[in-house]
């Protein structure tokens, strides 16, 4: 199985990018993994929030194949413990799925078309985090999930 994370907009802080890159590198020991950044939209001052979501949605959907399982990181999604996320990943791998794609949307969320295409939603917390921090938190949780599946000492109960 291949796991991809797609995110809107680049990471501004070099320190965060460095940490994200470290977990992306670690993940590659467990699974085929990619992290794709969709560039920020240009001239957003001239667009309504709905128009921004639609334009971002078009860019997201261009990158999704029919056979991909698409999971949106969304505050209204299902919450997991770290162990629960590990179980979810194991079930996806056991199902014979080829591509599992997680998407971190822009500041206003997702377009209706993206919600319609999604196979599920996942919430990291009831709290709100910046999109920059969500990237780091999520790739770290993916890494943690794989260490749990391998019974490695990274995660402590």
TADAKA-V103281 format. One record per backbone hydrogen bond with DSSP energy under -1.0 kcal/mol. CO is the residue of the C=O (numbers start at 1). NH is the residue of the N-H. Records with the same first field share a line. If there is no record, write none. Layout:
CO: NH + NH
//
This chain:
2: 100
3: 34
4: 102
5: 36
6: 104
7: 38
13: 17
14: 18
15: 19
16: 20
17: 21
18: 22
19: 23
20: 24
21: 25
22: 26
23: 27
24: 28
26: 29
27: 30 + 31
32: 3
34: 5
36: 7
38: 9
43: 46
44: 47
48: 52
49: 53
50: 54
51: 55
52: 56
53: 57
54: 58
55: 59
56: 60
57: 61
58: 62
60: 63
61: 64
65: 68
69: 101
70: 119
71: 103
72: 122
74: 77
78: 123
81: 85
82: 86
83: 87
84: 88
85: 89
86: 90
87: 91
88: 92
89: 93
90: 94
91: 95
92: 97
93: 96
98: 2
99: 69
100: 4
101: 71
102: 6
103: 73
104: 8
106: 109
111: 115
112: 116
113: 117
114: 118
120: 72
121: 78
122: 74
130: 134
131: 135
132: 136
133: 137
134: 138
135: 139
136: 140
137: 141
138: 142
139: 143
140: 144
141: 145
142: 146
143: 147
144: 148
145: 149
146: 150
147: 152
148: 151
//
